Amino acid sequence: MRLDKFLWFVRLTKTRGLAQDLAEQGRMRIDGRVVDRAHATIRVGNVLTFAMHGRIRIVRVEALPNRRGPAPEAAACYTDLSPPPVDEPRSAT
């Protein structure tokens, strides 16, 4: 399956165009290999690493979806391996 379709089908991006832009920036990795094309092939077991919304996302592909379905169906297609977000230190006043 194409990388951009996977990102859109599993609802990691709102549009397929945003998924294409994310893939073509050259800041995404599939199993540690830098990817700079939206049509890179994704397979079950691949680990995707990319920056999104100010944090690093790491997801392992568990299944290839047939469509862009409801959120619970989409979430079942990957496992989120991302570290938890770091809280900003609070200033003592």
Secondary structure by P-SEA (a helix, b strand, c coil): ccaaaaaaaacccccaaaaaaaaacccccccccccccccccccccbbbbbbcccbbbbbbbcccccccccaaaaaaacccccccccccccccc
